[in-house]
Amino acid sequence: MAAPKKGRSHGAQSRPGRTLAFILIAMVALTGGMFLSGHTTPRLGIDLAGGTSITLKAKSEPGQKNAVNQTNMNTAVSIIERRVNGLGVTESEVQTQGSDNIIVNIPKGTNEAQAREQVGTTAQLYFRPVLTVAAGAPTPEPSASPSGSDKGKATDKAADKATDGGKGKASGTPTPTPTASQTSQGRAVTDALKADSSPTPSASSSASGKPTPSASSTPDAATAALQKKFTDLDCTDKAARSQVTSGVRPEDTAVACGKNSSGQWEKYILGPAEVNGKDVDKAQATINQQTGAWVVNMDFTGGGSKKFAKITSKLSQQQPPMNQFAIVLDGDVVSAPSVSSTLSGSAEISGSFDQQSAQDLANVLSYGALPLSFQEQSVTTVTAALGGEQLHAGLIAGAIGLLLVVIYLVVYYRGLSLIALASLLVSAVLTYVIMTLLGPAIGFALNLPAVCGAIVAIGITADSFIVFFERIRDEIREGRSLRPSVERAWPRARRTILVSDFVSFLAAAVLFVVTVGKVQGFAFTLGLTTVLDVVVVFLFTKPLMTILARKKFFASGHPWSGLDPKRLGAKPPLRRMRRAPGSSVGPVDTKEA
């Protein structure tokens, strides 16, 4: 029984070369991937590389009072931070300043234009019924040309038809005087969908039992203003698009712009919002398998699904374009699909999306809408002068600390220090390469606290080597030779190393969860280097020690190997006499001996 066990143990000890080859191949692969990715240096945080600082000023939406408060500001900070930080390690800083300002600091090397869109997008999402649609250019004035006049009249009739639908009148034939929108421009479009499809104008006007004053000046003025806004709107003008959506409430009939599938601007008259962004449970950017285009899929909450099913059921019974619903994000129509049947549970936003724009939209929808609207006050460039000085001082401190560790290892462990230094080098290479690759992968950025975490990791890694070496030296002090000492010391050292690294990793994980901003960078780096310490000790330090234990310089206990039995105070080998069965050993005469 003993012989097979010895053979298995010998076989296990004879394979350290495979383990070393594995970790070296992994290092080469990671390094090659780093160069192939085009990123050969880690991304730096704003304190080390500088970047852009954006100041946002909060403002209340129309009809909201006292909306700019501490609770809403803190909610906005949390949402913006999740948007720009992704996993929370890109080191973008988001903080309040005063009672109504938010400062967003974005490190250099980030897609700053994209980040500005993320922080400035309120992500107010609404599903509105389409009442009418036309080309995005302004309609020519009647005096411009006869054809232009006819077109303008046609557009006015379409607007009349839309506003009639908004008040609950018949939508069959447009009437010259849209008395419904006169009564209430903000009435829900579902009233129109519930109305009889073919009542006479007089019947609809008296449906409430009260005469409708057709000559009322206020509704006429509101309708004329809406029609003029729609007719004059030039959707190709960014300023005009921004102005037309300013101050529009969800319950209002609205004018908006959007691009069609051909990328051309179109303008819409939209009914009051039926579903909003709060009814969306989650959003994800995917590729439509039929068209091959990027889309955003949304899943609704239970209440949102019921609302969506209700409005799509009514829209499916209408004629174009009133069978369409517009998906409106921050006042712009991103998609206006038609409805042919009742939908519920989920929806798909399609449009002129590429991968990045689809992921951006899904990002802002997933993290939620900001509780406030923000106006970009200023955009300034932040220099890295102060951070550079601190980094220089930190690197000097780290170099001094590393030098002291090296001196200690060489003086105390002598030849064993070569194994420790080689392990430190492997750990440093892996740390650098992985940090570099994590930059483009998850947006990891190296800041001053993260550098501190890497410096602290030197001590953690050195501690693992010391534990292993001391276990080996303890075995040699017991009178064993080097090779069995290495194998007997490893299980005991392994348990100690794992417990120590687990405590360090647990502390880093808790720190990462309960903190924000730069402290997370420290926690992330500390956790990463702790994991790498386990990898290096198991896959490099132990196999290398096993191989070197077979070399004469170490196996013979050379004075400069750090494993000299005499220097360690080793006990002489213990020899015991074997006794024959049934025999006894009497007192030994010390004189004769």
C-alpha positions in Angstrom: 0.0 0.0 0.0 2.8 2.4 0.8 4.6 2.0 -2.5 1.7 3.2 -4.8 1.1 6.1 -2.5 4.8 7.0 -2.8 4.6 6.7 -6.6 1.7 9.1 -6.8 3.4 11.6 -4.6 6.5 11.5 -6.7 4.5 11.9 -9.8 2.7 15.0 -8.4 6.1 16.5 -7.4 7.6 15.9 -10.8 5.1 18.1 -12.7 5.9 21.7 -11.4 7.3 22.5 -14.9 3.8 22.1 -16.4 2.4 24.6 -13.9 5.2 27.1 -14.6 4.6 26.7 -18.3 0.9 27.3 -17.9 1.3 30.6 -16.0 4.1 31.8 -18.4 1.9 31.0 -21.4 -1.0 32.9 -19.7 1.3 35.9 -19.2 2.4 35.9 -22.8 -1.2 35.7 -24.0 -2.4 38.5 -21.8 0.6 40.7 -22.8 -0.1 39.9 -26.5 -3.7 40.8 -26.0 -2.7 44.1 -24.5 -0.6 45.1 -27.5 -3.2 43.9 -29.9 -5.8 46.0 -28.2 -3.8 49.1 -28.8 -3.8 50.0 -25.1 -0.3 49.6 -23.6 -0.8 51.8 -20.5 -3.6 51.8 -17.9 -6.2 54.5 -18.1 -5.6 57.2 -15.5 -8.2 58.9 -13.3 -8.9 62.6 -13.5 -6.5 63.3 -10.6 -3.6 61.8 -12.6 -4.5 62.5 -16.2 -6.8 65.6 -16.0 -10.1 65.7 -17.9 -13.3 67.6 -18.2 -15.4 69.2 -15.5 -19.1 69.8 -16.3 -21.4 72.0 -14.2 -25.1 71.2 -14.4 -27.8 73.5 -13.0 -31.0 71.9 -11.9 -34.4 73.4 -12.8 -37.9 72.3 -12.1 -40.3 71.0 -14.8 -43.4 73.1 -15.6 -46.0 72.6 -13.0 -43.6 71.3 -10.4 -43.0 73.3 -7.2 -40.1 72.9 -4.9 -38.8 70.0 -7.0 -35.1 71.2 -6.6 -34.6 69.7 -3.2 -31.8 67.7 -1.5 -33.6 64.4 -2.0 -34.0 64.9 -5.8 -30.5 66.2 -6.1 -29.0 63.1 -4.3 -31.1 60.9 -6.6 -29.8 62.7 -9.7 -26.2 62.3 -8.5 -26.7 58.6 -7.9 -28.2 58.1 -11.4 -25.6 60.2 -13.2 -22.8 58.4 -11.3 -24.1 55.0 -12.4 -24.4 56.1 -16.0 -20.9 57.5 -16.3 -19.2 55.0 -14.1 -20.7 51.8 -15.4 -19.3 49.3 -12.9 -18.2 52.1 -10.6 -14.5 52.0 -11.3 -14.0 54.5 -14.1 -13.3 57.2 -11.5 -15.7 59.8 -12.8 -16.6 62.1 -10.0 -20.2 63.3 -9.4 -21.0 65.6 -6.5 -23.4 68.3 -5.6 -22.3 72.0 -5.3 -24.6 74.3 -3.4 -28.4 73.6 -3.5 -28.9 73.3 -7.3 -25.6 72.5 -9.0 -24.0 69.1 -9.8 -20.3 68.9 -10.8 -19.3 66.0 -13.0 -15.5 65.3 -13.5 -14.7 63.0 -16.4 -11.2 61.7 -16.8 -9.2 62.3 -19.9 -9.4 59.4 -22.4 -13.1 58.9 -21.8 -15.4 59.6 -24.7 -16.2 63.0 -23.3 -18.9 63.8 -25.9 -20.7 60.6 -25.1 -20.4 61.2 -21.4 -21.8 64.7 -21.7 -24.9 63.3 -23.4 -25.2 60.7 -20.6 -25.0 63.3 -17.8 -27.3 65.8 -19.5 -30.0 63.4 -20.6 -32.9 63.4 -18.3 -34.3 60.2 -19.8 -37.9 61.3 -19.6 -39.5 58.6 -21.6 -43.2 58.8 -22.8 -45.3 56.8 -25.1 -47.6 59.3 -27.0 -50.3 58.6 -29.7 -49.4 60.1 -33.0 -52.1 62.5 -34.2 -50.5 63.7 -37.4 -47.1 63.6 -39.1 -45.4 65.7 -41.8 -42.0 66.3 -43.3 -39.6 68.0 -40.9 -39.1 71.2 -42.9 -41.3 74.2 -42.3 -44.5 74.4 -44.4 -44.2 77.3 -46.9 -46.4 80.3 -46.3 -49.5 80.6 -48.5 -48.0 83.6 -50.4 -44.9 81.6 -51.4 -46.6 79.5 -54.1 -50.0 78.0 -54.9 -48.8 74.5 -54.3 -47.3 75.7 -51.0 -50.7 77.1 -50.0 -52.5 73.9 -50.8 -49.9 72.0 -48.8 -50.4 74.3 -45.9 -54.2 73.9 -46.0 -53.8 70.1 -46.1 -51.5 70.3 -43.1 -54.0 72.5 -41.3 -56.7 70.0 -42.0 -54.6 67.2 -40.6 -53.9 69.2 -37.5 -57.7 69.9 -37.2 -58.3 66.2 -37.4 -55.6 65.5 -34.8 -57.0 68.1 -32.4 -60.6 66.8 -32.9 -59.3 63.4 -31.9 -57.8 65.0 -28.8 -61.1 66.2 -27.5 -63.2 63.1 -28.2 -64.9 64.2 -31.4 -65.4 62.1 -34.4 -62.2 61.5 -36.3 -63.9 60.6 -39.6 -64.1 64.0 -41.4 -62.0 67.0 -40.2 -64.1 69.9 -39.2 -63.2 73.5 -39.9 -63.5 74.5 -36.2 -61.7 72.0 -33.9 -63.9 72.7 -30.8 -62.5 69.8 -28.9 -59.0 71.2 -28.5 -60.6 74.5 -27.7 -62.3 72.9 -24.7 -59.1 71.2 -23.4 -55.8 70.9 -25.2 -54.5 68.5 -22.6 -57.4 66.0 -22.8 -56.2 62.4 -23.1 -56.3 61.0 -26.6 -58.0 57.9 -25.3 -61.2 60.0 -25.0 -61.1 60.3 -28.8 -60.5 56.6 -29.2 -63.5 55.8 -27.0 -65.8 58.1 -29.0 -68.2 57.0 -31.7 -66.4 56.7 -35.0 -69.1 58.5 -37.0 -71.0 61.1 -35.0 -72.0 64.4 -36.5 -70.2 67.5 -35.5 -73.3 68.8 -33.8 -73.8 65.6 -31.9 -70.2 65.5 -30.7 -70.3 69.1 -29.7 -73.4 68.4 -27.5 -72.3 65.1 -26.2 -71.7 66.5 -22.8 -75.2 67.9 -22.6 -74.0 71.5 -22.7 -73.6 73.7 -25.7 -70.1 74.1 -26.8 -69.2 77.8 -27.5 -67.8 77.5 -31.0 -66.8 81.2 -31.0 -64.8 80.9 -27.8 -61.6 82.9 -28.3 -59.3 81.0 -25.9 -59.6 77.5 -27.5 -59.4 79.0 -30.9 -56.2 80.8 -29.9 -54.7 77.6 -28.5 -55.5 75.6 -31.6 -54.2 78.3 -33.9 -51.0 78.5 -31.8 -50.5 74.7 -32.0 -51.1 74.6 -35.7 -48.7 77.5 -36.3 -46.0 75.9 -34.1 -46.4 72.7 -36.1 -46.4 74.4 -39.5 -43.4 76.7 -38.8 -41.3 74.0 -37.1 -38.0 73.2 -38.8 -36.8 70.0 -37.3 -33.4 70.3 -39.0 -32.6 73.2 -36.7 -31.3 71.9 -33.3 -32.3 75.2 -31.5 -35.8 74.9 -32.9 -36.2 71.3 -31.8 -35.0 72.3 -28.3 -37.4 75.2 -28.1 -40.5 73.4 -29.3 -40.1 70.7 -26.6 -39.3 73.1 -23.7 -42.0 73.3 -21.0 -44.2 70.6 -22.5 -46.0 68.6 -19.8 -46.9 64.9 -20.2 -50.7 65.7 -20.2 -50.3 68.3 -23.0 -50.8 67.7 -26.7 -47.3 68.2 -28.0 -45.3 69.0 -31.2 -42.1 67.0 -31.6 -39.4 66.0 -34.1 -37.9 62.7 -35.0 -36.0 60.8 -37.7 -37.6 58.1 -39.8 -36.0 54.9 -40.9 -34.3 56.7 -43.8 -32.7 59.2 -41.5 -34.9 62.1 -42.6 -36.5 64.5 -40.1 -40.2 64.4 -39.5 -42.5 66.5 -37.3 -45.4 65.2 -35.3 -48.4 66.3 -33.4 -48.7 64.0 -30.4 -51.4 63.3 -27.9 -51.0 63.2 -24.1 -48.6 60.6 -22.7 -50.2 57.2 -21.9 -47.1 55.3 -20.6 -44.0 56.8 -19.1 -40.5 55.7 -18.3 -41.4 54.6 -14.7 -43.5 51.9 -16.3 -40.3 50.4 -17.9 -38.7 47.6 -15.8 -35.5 47.2 -17.8 -34.0 47.9 -21.2 -31.4 46.1 -23.3 -29.6 46.8 -26.6 -29.9 43.9 -29.0 -29.8 43.1 -32.7 -33.1 42.4 -34.4 -32.7 39.0 -36.0 -34.9 39.8 -38.9 -33.6 43.2 -39.9 -30.1 42.9 -38.5 -30.4 46.4 -37.0 -29.7 47.5 -33.5 -32.8 48.0 -31.4 -33.6 48.6 -27.7 -35.9 46.0 -26.1 -37.9 47.1 -23.0 -39.8 45.1 -20.5 -42.6 46.8 -18.6 -43.7 46.5 -15.0 -47.0 44.9 -14.2 -48.9 48.2 -14.2 -47.0 49.5 -17.2 -47.8 46.3 -19.2 -51.6 46.9 -18.5 -51.3 50.6 -19.7 -49.4 49.6 -22.8 -51.9 46.8 -23.7 -54.8 49.3 -23.2 -53.4 52.0 -25.5 -52.1 49.6 -28.2 -55.5 47.9 -28.3 -57.2 51.3 -29.1 -54.5 52.4 -31.5 -54.8 49.1 -33.5 -58.3 50.1 -34.5 -57.3 53.5 -36.0 -56.2 54.4 -39.5 -52.7 55.7 -40.3 -51.1 57.8 -38.9 -53.3 57.6 -35.8 -52.5 53.9 -35.4 -48.9 54.9 -34.4 -47.5 55.6 -31.0 -44.4 57.8 -30.6 -41.6 56.8 -28.2 -40.5 60.2 -27.0 -37.2 60.5 -25.1 -36.5 64.0 -23.7 -38.9 65.5 -26.2 -37.5 63.8 -29.3 -39.3 61.0 -31.1 -36.8 58.1 -31.3 -39.3 55.8 -33.0 -43.0 55.9 -34.1 -44.1 52.3 -34.9 -47.6 51.5 -36.1 -49.8 49.1 -34.1 -51.8 46.4 -35.8 -52.7 44.3 -32.6 -52.7 44.6 -28.9 -49.2 44.5 -27.3 -48.2 44.0 -23.7 -45.3 43.0 -21.5 -42.5 44.4 -23.7 -41.7 46.7 -26.6 -39.0 47.3 -29.1 -37.5 50.7 -29.9 -36.2 50.8 -33.4 -34.6 53.7 -35.3 -31.3 54.9 -36.8 -29.3 53.1 -34.1 -25.8 51.9 -34.2 -24.4 49.7 -31.4 -23.2 52.6 -29.3 -26.3 54.7 -29.5 -28.5 51.7 -28.7 -26.4 50.8 -25.7 -26.5 54.4 -24.5 -30.3 54.6 -24.8 -30.6 51.2 -22.9 -28.2 52.5 -20.3 -30.2 55.7 -19.5 -33.5 53.8 -19.5 -32.2 51.0 -17.3 -30.8 53.4 -14.7 -34.0 55.5 -14.7 -35.0 59.0 -15.5 -33.5 62.0 -13.6 -36.0 63.5 -11.2 -35.0 67.0 -12.5 -34.0 68.7 -15.7 -30.5 70.1 -15.9 -29.0 72.8 -18.0 -25.3 72.7 -18.8 -23.7 75.7 -17.3 -20.1 75.3 -18.0 -17.5 72.8 -19.4 -13.9 73.3 -18.3 -10.6 71.4 -18.7 -9.0 70.0 -15.5 -5.2 69.7 -15.4 -3.4 66.9 -13.7 -0.7 69.1 -12.1 -1.6 68.4 -8.5 -2.3 64.7 -9.1 1.0 64.4 -10.9 2.9 65.7 -8.0 1.1 63.4 -5.6 1.7 60.5 -7.9 5.4 61.3 -8.1 5.6 61.4 -4.3 3.6 58.2 -4.0 5.8 56.4 -6.5 8.9 57.5 -4.6 7.4 56.2 -1.4 6.5 52.9 -3.1 10.0 52.5 -4.6 11.5 53.1 -1.1 9.2 50.6 0.4 10.0 48.0 -2.3 13.7 48.6 -1.9 13.5 48.0 1.8 11.6 44.7 1.2 14.2 43.6 -1.3 17.0 44.4 1.1 15.3 42.5 3.9 14.7 39.4 1.6 18.3 39.3 0.4 19.8 39.7 3.9 17.5 37.3 5.7 16.7 34.7 3.0 19.7 35.0 0.8 19.2 32.5 -2.1 15.5 32.2 -1.4 15.2 35.9 -2.1 15.6 35.1 -5.8 12.3 33.1 -5.7 10.6 35.9 -3.9 11.8 38.6 -6.3 10.9 36.5 -9.3 7.4 36.0 -7.9 7.1 39.8 -7.2 8.1 40.4 -10.8 5.4 38.0 -12.1 2.8 39.6 -9.9 3.8 43.1 -11.1 3.5 42.1 -14.8 0.2 40.4 -14.3 -1.2 43.4 -12.3 0.0 45.9 -15.0 -1.3 43.9 -17.9 -4.7 43.2 -16.3 -5.2 46.8 -15.2 -4.4 47.9 -18.8 -6.9 45.5 -20.3 -9.6 46.4 -17.8 -9.5 50.1 -19.0 -11.2 49.5 -22.3 -13.1 46.4 -21.0 -14.9 47.9 -18.0 -13.7 51.4 -17.9 -11.2 50.9 -15.0 -9.1 54.0 -14.4 -6.1 54.2 -12.1 -6.2 57.0 -9.6 -4.1 57.9 -6.5 -6.0 55.6 -4.1 -5.7 52.8 -6.6 -1.9 53.3 -6.7 -1.9 53.1 -2.9 -3.8 49.8 -3.1 -1.2 48.4 -5.4 1.6 49.5 -3.1 -0.1 47.9 -0.1 -0.4 44.7 -2.2 3.4 44.4 -2.2 3.4 43.8 1.5 0.5 41.2 1.1 2.4 39.3 -1.6 5.7 39.4 0.3 3.9 38.1 3.4 2.8 35.0 1.5 6.4 34.2 0.5 7.6 34.6 4.0 4.9 32.3 5.4 6.0 29.6 2.9 9.7 30.1 3.4 9.4 29.9 7.2 7.4 26.7 7.0 10.2 25.2 4.9 12.8 26.3 7.4 10.8 24.9 10.3 10.8 21.5 8.6 14.6 21.7 8.0 15.1 22.6 11.7 13.3 19.3 12.5 16.1 17.5 10.7 14.5 16.8 7.3 16.2 17.3 4.0 15.0 20.1 1.6 12.7 18.2 -0.8 10.5 16.5 1.8 10.5 19.8 3.7 9.1 21.7 0.8 6.3 19.2 0.3 5.5 18.9 4.0 5.6 22.7 4.5 3.3 23.5 1.6 -0.1 22.3 3.0 0.4 24.2 6.3 1.6 27.4 4.4 -1.2 27.1 1.9 -3.9 27.2 4.6 -2.3 30.2 6.2 -2.0 32.1 2.9 -5.5 31.4 1.9 -6.9 32.5 5.2 -4.8 35.7 5.1 -5.8 36.5 1.5 -9.4 35.8 2.2 -9.5 38.3 5.0 -7.8 40.9 2.8 -10.2 40.2 -0.1 -13.3 40.4 2.2 -12.2 43.7 3.5 -11.7 45.0 0.0 -15.1 43.7 -1.1 -16.9 45.3 1.8 -15.0 48.6 1.2 -15.9 48.6 -2.5 -19.6 48.0 -1.7 -20.1 50.6 1.0 -18.0 53.4 -0.5 -18.2 55.5 -3.6 -15.8 57.5 -5.8 -12.0 57.2 -5.4 -12.1 54.9 -2.4 -13.7 52.3 -4.6 -10.6 52.5 -6.7 -8.4 51.6 -3.7 -10.8 48.7 -2.8 -10.9 47.4 -6.4 -7.1 47.4 -6.7 -6.6 45.8 -3.3 -9.0 43.0 -4.2 -7.5 42.4 -7.6 -3.9 42.2 -6.3 -5.1 39.9 -3.5 -6.5 37.5 -6.0 -3.3 37.7 -8.1 -1.3 36.9 -5.0 -3.1 33.6 -4.7 -2.6 32.9 -8.3 1.2 33.7 -8.2 1.9 31.7 -5.0 0.0 28.6 -6.2 1.1 28.6 -9.9 4.6 30.2 -9.7 6.2 30.3 -6.3 5.4 26.7 -5.2 6.4 25.1 -8.5 9.6 27.1 -8.7 10.5 26.2 -5.2 9.9 22.5 -6.0 12.2 22.7 -9.0 15.0 24.6 -7.2 14.8 22.1 -4.2 16.3 19.5 -6.6 19.3 21.7 -7.4 22.5 21.1 -5.5 22.9 24.7 -4.4 19.7 24.6 -2.4 19.4 20.8 -1.6 22.9 20.7 0.0 22.1 23.6 2.2 24.7 26.0 0.9 25.4 28.9 3.3 24.1 31.4 0.8 21.0 29.4 -0.1 19.1 30.6 3.0 18.5 26.9 3.9 21.8 26.0 5.7 20.8 23.5 8.4 23.6 24.7 10.7 22.6 28.3 10.4 19.0 27.4 11.1 19.9 25.3 14.2 18.7 22.0 12.7 18.4 19.0 15.0 20.4 15.9 14.2 18.5 13.1 12.6 16.7 11.0 15.2 17.6 7.3 15.1 15.6 4.6 16.9 16.5 1.0 17.6 14.3 -1.6 16.3 13.3 -4.2 18.9 12.6 -7.9 18.1 9.1 -9.1 19.1 8.9 -10.1 22.7 12.3 -8.7 23.6 13.0 -6.0 26.2 15.6 -3.4 26.6 17.2 -3.1 29.9 19.1 -0.3 31.5 22.1 0.9 29.5 25.4 1.0 31.3 26.7 4.4 30.5 30.3 3.5 31.5 30.4 0.6 29.0 28.9 2.8 26.4 
